Amino acid sequence: MTFCVALLGGSFDPVHHGHVALAALFANLLKPYQLRIIPAGNPWQKSGLKTSADDRIAMLELAFREAALPVTIDLQEVARTTPTYTIDTLRNVRAELGNDASIVFVIGADQLQQLDTWRDWRQLFDYAHIGVGARPGFDLAEAALPAAVAEELEKRRSAIGQLRTTPSGKVFLAEALAVDISATQIRTALQRGDQANSLISPVVLDYIQQHKLYKS
């Protein structure tokens, strides 16, 4: 029987309710053997991270413990000294787990809409499936996607059960994620001194305040 591992990557600067909701959605859909969270080290498409890897990891541990969602935090991207590319991470996970494991890389719909800007993006499907969680304001209709991404999606779109029982190459669109939060929005609120309680876990907010993070 194929075992399934779900991966959720991101800067998590800071981790917020949207990240946890996306992870929980696919944990419920896939019932994976392992849900692995992969904080970015040096993501090439984003300007400098606002907090250290240690702080982002600590906030991840707090947020997922608060949500009672068991996860494994994978530090491979943090350990890299070179820019972080998803294709390299997926190659590493595939080499670790072998050819038969189901690997599902989980992203938000906003990331799907810019998938064609990622390094070697078509090769991602050689190593993993992609699970997409819809966010409000992002149209998952294929007409809203870059043409090349829509073409790949049309070929690969599958039911969730097919992702669980095959190693890679398919896409599942979950249109049930009604959470629209960005880390940029949270950092802006924190810099202004606004309340961010509705956006992030209280234990993460406590950590941010205790460590004086995201101050302007």
Secondary structure, DSSP 8 states (H G I E B T S, - for coil): ---EEEEEEE--TT--HHHHHHHHHHHHHH--SEEEEEE-SSBTTS---SS-HHHHHHHHHHHHHHTT---EE--HHHH-SS-B-HHHHHHHHHHHH-SSSEEEEEEEHHHHTTGGGSTTGGGHHHH-EEEEE--TT---SGGGS-HHHHHHHHHHB--HHHHHHSSS--EEEE--------HHHHHHHHHHT---TTTS-HHHHHHHHHTTTT--
